[in-house]
Amino acid sequence: MTKKSDECDKKVRGDFFLIDVDRAVAAAKRSMNEGLAYLVLASGTAADNRTTRWSATAVADRVAIGVDYARAAIQRLKDAGDI
């Protein structure tokens, strides 16, 4: 590939992530922290849009909540089968 085609590929891909809207809404209805944690974790997914290395610290930093609250929200998402 040429440098120009690499630049075009980067422009086409952009910065976006996929979510399951039903799960996101269900999480948000349970609590704001869960809904926001779901979105933050989704924004940190790999190319497969299913796996993430982002943690409670990432959620806490981006949503401005304590790490313990973020951990609890992530655990509730797991318990609900949302992640």
VENNOR-V256409 format. One record per residue. RES is the residue in one small letter. OMEGA is omega in whole degrees, 0 to 359 (none if undefined). NEAR is the number of other ideal C-beta (glycine too) atoms within 10 Angstrom. D_LAST is the distance of its C-alpha to the last C-alpha in whole Angstrom. Layout:
RES	OMEGA	NEAR	D_LAST
RES	OMEGA	NEAR	D_LAST
This chain:
m	178	7	37
t	178	7	39
k	181	7	38
k	180	8	38
s	175	9	36
d	179	10	33
e	178	10	33
c	179	12	33
d	180	10	30
k	180	9	28
k	182	8	30
v	183	7	28
r	179	9	25
g	178	6	24
d	178	5	21
f	177	7	19
f	181	12	15
l	174	10	13
i	170	16	11
d	186	13	10
v	180	8	13
d	179	9	13
r	180	17	9
a	179	17	10
v	179	13	13
a	179	17	12
a	181	25	10
a	178	15	14
k	178	10	16
r	176	16	14
s	179	14	15
m	180	13	16
n	179	21	14
e	180	23	11
g	180	21	12
l	178	20	13
a	179	31	10
y	181	26	8
l	179	18	11
v	179	22	12
l	179	24	9
a	181	19	9
s	179	15	13
g	182	16	13
t	176	16	12
a	183	9	14
a	180	7	16
d	181	8	14
n	180	13	12
r	183	10	9
t	179	9	9
t	173	17	10
r	181	9	13
w	188	17	12
s	177	16	12
a	178	21	13
t	178	11	17
a	179	18	16
v	182	25	14
a	181	19	17
d	186	14	20
r	184	16	19
v	180	18	18
a	172	8	21
i	178	18	20
g	180	12	20
v	179	14	18
d	176	10	18
y	179	16	17
a	178	24	14
r	180	16	13
a	179	17	13
a	179	27	11
i	179	22	8
q	178	14	9
r	175	17	9
l	177	21	6
k	182	10	5
d	180	9	8
a	181	14	8
g	180	8	5
d	175	20	4
i	none	18	0
